[in-house]
Amino acid sequence: MIIKKRVFFLLILSVLFLVLLSACAKEAQEYGFYPGNKAYDITLENTSGEMVSLSDYEGKALMLFFWTSE
């Protein structure tokens, strides 16, 4: 009887864990590097010294170039 209670408890705990995990996965897939996802809103300084956010260009085609100088 004790074993059945433990198995039942572990089963319920596993189901709750999977439900929470799937909710987190949906949140994580909304943004990121996947086709159709939104880009993270970042703010950077342009070459004129102005701060520019990615959200300023929402709905427009945008190509970003990142480089570094030594």
C-alpha positions in Angstrom: 0.0 0.0 0.0 2.9 2.4 0.8 4.5 1.6 -2.5 1.3 2.5 -4.4 1.1 5.8 -2.6 4.7 6.6 -3.5 4.2 5.7 -7.1 1.0 7.8 -7.2 2.8 10.7 -5.6 5.7 10.5 -8.1 3.2 10.2 -11.0 1.4 13.4 -9.9 4.7 15.2 -9.3 5.9 14.2 -12.7 2.7 15.4 -14.4 3.0 18.8 -12.6 6.6 19.1 -13.6 5.8 18.4 -17.3 3.0 21.0 -17.2 5.3 23.6 -15.8 8.0 22.7 -18.2 5.7 23.0 -21.2 4.6 26.5 -20.1 8.2 27.6 -19.8 9.0 26.2 -23.2 6.2 28.2 -24.8 7.4 31.4 -23.2 11.0 30.7 -24.4 9.9 30.0 -28.0 8.2 33.3 -28.4 11.5 35.1 -28.6 14.9 34.0 -30.0 16.5 32.7 -33.2 13.7 30.6 -34.7 11.7 31.5 -37.8 8.6 33.5 -37.0 9.8 34.5 -33.5 10.2 38.1 -32.2 13.7 39.4 -31.8 14.9 40.5 -28.3 14.5 44.2 -27.8 18.1 45.5 -27.6 19.3 49.1 -27.3 22.7 50.0 -28.8 24.6 53.2 -29.7 24.8 53.9 -33.4 27.8 55.5 -35.2 26.4 59.0 -34.5 26.3 58.3 -30.7 22.5 58.1 -30.5 20.9 55.2 -28.6 18.7 53.2 -30.9 16.3 50.4 -29.9 15.4 47.5 -32.1 11.7 48.1 -31.2 12.0 51.5 -33.0 12.0 49.6 -36.3 9.2 47.2 -35.5 7.4 46.2 -38.7 10.3 47.3 -41.0 13.0 45.3 -42.7 16.2 45.7 -40.8 19.7 44.3 -41.3 22.2 44.5 -38.4 25.9 44.5 -38.7 28.1 43.9 -35.7 31.8 44.5 -35.7 34.6 45.1 -33.3 37.7 47.2 -33.6 40.9 46.5 -31.8 
